[in-house]
Amino acid sequence: MKAAVIVFPGSNCDMDMYHALTDFTDAEIVDLVPHTTDSVEAYDAIFLPGGFSYGDYLRSGAIARFSPVMKSVITEAKKGKPVLGVCNGFQILLEADLLPGAMKRNKHLKYMCRTVDVNVENADTCFTFAYERGERLRIPIAHGDGNYECDERTYKTLKANNRIVFTYASDVNGSTGNIAGITNEAGNVLGMMPHPERAMENLLGSEDGRRLFTSVYRHWRDTHVVTT
Ligand SMILES: NC(=O)CC[C@H](N)C(=O)O
């Protein structure tokens, strides 16, 4: 598997994502790809890390969404390649219309940085099949704009089609339905606010994020590698 970690000006979780992919999957190639690149076609999976792209000016993710690389990210997402956006990456996917809804400021208007309980609502995606449905994970959050908002019709559609992949076990930031992560209709684009790449080692608090990366890798292997 060739994986691309996109680096925007202001990304700050790019190296954590790189570490998660290089040290916990068997991906042959993991590249840090600058936002100025115009094609990511050569990659099998694309990762948008967290951070403060363009200083969160205007709105989180609103400027990064127009980075040169995003045209190709959108094309590859529409082809069905796995695209994961974590935190600011999720915000960029929302701004790029690859996922529905928007992020508002956290309900208490405070930046929050702590480890929270996250429920696995759908373990039937290429990102989550190494988990069990109903499992409760410990994963760090670190955001000021994590209050996910969508209209009622969108919420019903997300729910009816099992596109809510993660929820917070309690109301941490005001998100509609405690949503912590959703997919697009095809299931190959996942946006999530909690940081699985910061939950890779028990020494650092949790290793509950590992299986997200191993799921993506195994999904690629199962669909691309012929064994005799
Ligand atoms: N950790 C991050 O990706 C931060 C996300 C975003 N810039 C916010 O504060 O909401």
The ligand as a Gaussian input file, in Angstrom:
#p B3LYP/6-31G(d) Opt

LIG

0 1
 N       -6.084000      19.128000      16.472000
 C       -6.634000      19.733000      15.466000
 O       -6.662000      19.227000      14.351000
 C       -7.246000      21.101000      15.712000
 C       -8.457000      21.282000      14.853000
 C       -8.944000      22.696000      14.661000
 N       -7.996000      23.519000      14.109000
 C       -9.667000      23.152000      15.876000
 O       -9.113000      23.667000      16.837000
 O      -10.848000      22.949000      15.913000

